[in-house]
């Protein structure tokens, strides 16, 4: 699978959350996919993934999931993506993250491992008025 196709598949998946339309989910994900969320839960197989998605559609509205950087692996089966995620449950929230996404022989996503970072950043050692190098 070409890197452009992998990036398109990832962008399509992120857009599914904003559009709340997962009709193409099974085209993009392997039935044996393992998905590790950035705060701990792990889902294995599309049956678990569909249950998770159905639950999240009840309790959460994703307002944005913007991709910043995409770095395909040299050997062609993995992509690292940095992003900002914004959603609302009882309250609105936003955080940044990184996903390591692996594709199977058929070009479908078979592993996702997410990592999270606070969206608000600071430079505690920067002197007032100092410009970044």
Residue pairs with C-beta under 8 A, 6 or more apart in sequence:
1 76
1 103
1 107
3 72
3 76
3 79
5 107
6 72
6 79
6 101
6 103
6 107
7 70
7 72
7 79
9 28
9 103
9 107
9 108
9 109
10 67
10 70
10 79
10 81
10 99
10 101
10 109
11 67
12 24
12 28
13 25
13 28
13 29
13 109
14 65
14 66
14 67
14 83
15 65
16 22
16 24
16 25
17 62
17 65
18 62
18 63
18 64
18 65
20 57
20 61
20 62
22 53
25 46
25 49
25 50
25 53
26 46
27 108
28 108
28 109
29 46
29 49
29 108
29 109
29 110
30 46
30 104
30 106
30 108
30 109
30 110
31 45
31 46
32 44
32 45
32 104
32 110
33 43
33 44
33 45
33 46
33 49
33 108
33 109
33 110
33 111
33 112
34 42
34 43
34 44
34 110
34 111
34 112
35 42
35 43
35 44
35 49
35 52
35 111
35 112
36 42
36 112
36 113
36 114
37 43
37 114
38 97
38 114
38 115
38 116
39 116
41 52
43 49
43 52
59 89
60 87
60 88
60 89
61 87
61 88
62 85
62 86
62 87
63 86
63 87
63 88
63 92
64 84
64 85
64 86
65 83
65 84
65 85
65 86
66 83
66 84
67 81
67 82
67 83
68 82
68 83
68 84
69 80
69 81
69 82
70 79
70 80
70 81
71 79
71 80
71 81
72 78
72 79
73 79
73 80
77 102
77 103
78 100
78 101
78 102
78 103
79 100
79 101
79 103
80 98
80 99
80 100
80 101
81 98
81 99
81 101
82 96
82 97
82 98
83 96
83 97
83 98
83 99
84 94
84 95
84 96
84 97
84 119
85 94
85 95
85 96
85 97
86 92
86 93
86 94
87 93
87 94
94 119
95 116
95 117
95 118
95 119
96 116
96 117
96 118
96 119
97 114
97 115
97 116
97 117
98 114
98 115
98 117
99 112
99 113
99 114
99 115
100 111
100 112
100 113
100 115
101 109
101 111
101 112
102 109
102 110
102 111
102 112
103 109
103 110
104 110
123 132
126 132
